[in-house]
């Protein structure tokens, strides 16, 4: 048992030593939903704020430890006068690389289709991706419509007010959905 705690302590120290700083939030004003936004807008409200992201790969039945020394960044706010949720992705965090690749999502709920319409564009590909999401069996689930990507699915899970994660799935050789990657988010507090 002592060996276990000693090893865990050593891992914690090593991970902390390798961890690089993250940029502070640019603003603590993330806007507010417009009074006429659909109530479903709350389904993605967990994205509002600044988050440090740890990256994990699925290893059998468990997740790998966080990638040491590198953190991604996910920032969310209300956009278009509160009618949409706009979130940005940086990998790595801008404090680690000011020229980090980045992307932006615009998410709006479509009450007629009863699902989310999302558009993603990134500095790497510069091609707009058309994504959709809806709550399926109690889980906020996302898929890609254009370019067509039928082997992709992601699920969002909220742990508490300061932590959430996105698990990406792919299909195995039998056509079954299997977990592949996890992005684990931890809120970066605002220093107002």
C-alpha positions as CSV (number, residue, x, y, z in Angstrom):
1,X,0.0,0.0,0.0
2,X,2.9,2.4,0.8
3,X,4.4,1.7,-2.6
4,X,1.1,2.6,-4.3
5,X,0.9,6.0,-2.5
6,X,4.6,6.6,-3.1
7,X,4.1,5.9,-6.9
8,X,1.0,8.0,-7.0
9,X,2.9,10.9,-5.3
10,X,5.8,10.6,-7.7
11,X,3.4,10.7,-10.7
12,X,1.7,13.7,-9.3
13,X,5.0,15.5,-8.8
14,X,6.3,14.6,-12.3
15,X,3.1,15.6,-14.0
16,X,3.1,18.9,-12.2
17,X,6.8,19.5,-13.1
18,X,6.1,18.8,-16.7
19,X,2.9,20.8,-16.9
20,X,3.2,24.1,-18.7
21,X,1.3,27.2,-17.9
22,X,-2.1,28.0,-19.3
23,X,-3.2,31.5,-20.5
24,X,-5.5,33.3,-18.1
25,X,-9.1,33.9,-19.3
26,X,-9.2,36.8,-21.8
27,X,-12.4,38.0,-20.3
28,X,-14.8,36.9,-17.5
29,X,-17.8,38.3,-19.4
30,X,-19.1,35.3,-21.4
31,X,-22.4,37.0,-22.3
32,X,-25.9,35.6,-21.6
33,X,-28.5,33.8,-23.6
34,X,-31.0,35.9,-25.5
35,X,-34.5,35.9,-24.0
36,X,-35.8,34.2,-27.1
37,X,-33.3,31.4,-27.4
38,X,-34.9,28.0,-27.1
39,X,-34.7,26.4,-23.6
40,X,-32.5,23.6,-25.1
41,X,-29.7,26.2,-25.3
42,X,-29.0,25.1,-21.7
43,X,-27.9,21.7,-23.0
44,X,-24.5,23.2,-24.2
45,X,-24.2,25.9,-21.5
46,X,-21.5,23.8,-19.7
47,X,-19.2,25.1,-22.5
48,X,-19.5,28.7,-21.2
49,X,-16.2,29.7,-19.6
50,X,-12.5,28.9,-20.1
51,X,-11.3,25.3,-19.7
52,X,-7.9,23.6,-19.6
53,X,-8.2,20.3,-21.5
54,X,-6.3,17.1,-20.8
55,X,-6.1,14.6,-23.6
56,X,-6.6,10.8,-23.0
57,X,-6.5,7.8,-25.3
58,X,-8.6,4.7,-24.6
59,X,-6.4,1.7,-23.5
60,X,-8.6,-1.4,-23.2
61,X,-11.0,-0.7,-20.4
62,X,-9.3,2.4,-19.1
63,X,-8.1,5.8,-20.1
64,X,-4.5,6.8,-20.5
65,X,-3.0,9.3,-18.1
66,X,-3.2,12.9,-19.3
67,X,-0.6,13.8,-22.0
68,X,2.2,15.2,-19.9
69,X,3.3,18.8,-20.3
70,X,0.7,19.8,-22.9
71,X,-2.8,21.3,-22.3
72,X,-5.3,22.2,-24.9
73,X,-7.8,25.0,-24.3
74,X,-11.5,25.3,-24.8
75,X,-13.3,28.7,-24.4
76,X,-17.0,29.2,-24.7
77,X,-19.3,32.2,-24.6
78,X,-22.7,33.3,-25.9
79,X,-22.5,34.8,-29.3
80,X,-24.7,36.5,-31.9
81,X,-26.4,38.5,-29.2
82,X,-27.0,35.5,-27.1
83,X,-28.7,33.4,-29.8
84,X,-25.8,31.0,-30.2
85,X,-22.9,29.4,-28.2
86,X,-19.5,30.1,-29.7
87,X,-16.6,28.0,-28.5
88,X,-12.9,28.1,-29.5
89,X,-10.3,25.3,-29.4
90,X,-6.5,25.8,-29.1
91,X,-4.0,22.9,-29.1
92,X,-1.8,23.6,-27.3
93,X,-2.9,26.4,-25.0
94,X,-1.8,29.8,-26.3
95,X,0.5,30.2,-23.3
96,X,2.4,27.2,-24.5
97,X,2.4,28.3,-28.2
98,X,1.1,31.7,-29.3
99,X,0.7,30.4,-32.8
100,X,-1.2,27.2,-31.7
101,X,-3.6,25.7,-34.3
102,X,-7.1,26.7,-33.4
103,X,-10.7,26.3,-34.4
104,X,-14.1,27.8,-33.7
105,X,-17.6,26.3,-33.4
106,X,-20.9,28.1,-33.7
107,X,-23.8,26.2,-32.1
108,X,-27.5,27.0,-32.5
109,X,-30.5,24.9,-31.5
110,X,-33.0,24.3,-34.3
111,X,-36.4,23.8,-32.6
112,X,-38.0,22.5,-35.9
113,X,-35.4,19.7,-36.3
114,X,-35.1,19.2,-32.5
115,X,-31.4,19.1,-32.8
116,X,-28.3,21.3,-32.7
117,X,-26.8,22.8,-35.9
118,X,-23.1,23.4,-35.6
119,X,-20.4,24.8,-37.9
120,X,-16.7,24.1,-37.2
121,X,-13.7,25.7,-39.0
122,X,-10.1,25.4,-38.0
123,X,-6.8,27.0,-39.1
124,X,-5.4,23.7,-40.1
125,X,-8.0,22.5,-42.6
126,X,-9.9,25.7,-43.4
127,X,-12.9,23.7,-44.4
128,X,-16.2,24.2,-42.7
129,X,-17.6,21.0,-41.1
130,X,-21.3,20.6,-40.6
131,X,-22.1,18.9,-37.2
132,X,-25.3,18.0,-35.4
133,X,-26.1,17.1,-31.9
134,X,-29.1,16.1,-29.8
135,X,-29.8,14.3,-26.5
136,X,-30.0,10.6,-27.2
137,X,-30.9,8.2,-24.4
138,X,-30.1,11.0,-21.9
139,X,-26.6,11.8,-23.4
140,X,-25.8,14.9,-25.5
141,X,-24.5,13.2,-28.7
142,X,-22.8,14.8,-31.7
143,X,-22.1,13.5,-35.2
144,X,-20.7,15.0,-38.4
145,X,-22.9,15.6,-41.5
146,X,-20.5,17.3,-43.9
147,X,-18.1,16.2,-45.1
148,X,-19.8,12.9,-44.4
149,X,-18.1,11.0,-41.6
150,X,-20.3,8.1,-40.6
151,X,-17.6,6.4,-38.4
152,X,-17.5,9.4,-36.0
153,X,-19.6,10.1,-32.9
154,X,-18.9,12.0,-29.7
155,X,-20.7,12.2,-26.3
156,X,-20.6,15.1,-23.8
157,X,-20.7,14.3,-20.1
158,X,-21.0,16.9,-17.4
159,X,-19.3,15.9,-14.1
160,X,-20.0,19.1,-12.1
161,X,-20.0,22.9,-12.6
162,X,-16.3,23.0,-13.3
163,X,-15.6,19.7,-15.1
164,X,-17.0,18.0,-18.2
165,X,-15.6,15.7,-20.9
166,X,-16.1,14.8,-24.5
167,X,-15.6,11.1,-25.5
168,X,-15.0,10.4,-29.1
169,X,-16.1,7.0,-30.6
170,X,-15.2,5.2,-33.8
171,X,-16.4,1.9,-35.3
172,X,-14.4,-1.3,-34.8
173,X,-14.1,-4.1,-37.4
174,X,-17.5,-5.4,-36.3
175,X,-19.2,-2.0,-36.9
176,X,-19.7,-1.5,-33.1
177,X,-19.1,1.9,-31.5
178,X,-16.0,1.9,-29.3
179,X,-14.4,4.7,-27.2
180,X,-11.2,6.2,-28.6
181,X,-10.3,9.5,-27.1
182,X,-11.4,11.7,-24.2
183,X,-11.0,15.4,-23.7
184,X,-11.4,16.2,-20.0
185,X,-12.2,19.8,-19.2
186,X,-11.3,21.7,-16.0
187,X,-12.5,25.3,-15.5
188,X,-9.9,28.0,-15.3
189,X,-11.1,30.4,-12.7
190,X,-11.6,34.1,-13.5
191,X,-9.5,36.5,-11.5
192,X,-11.7,39.5,-11.5
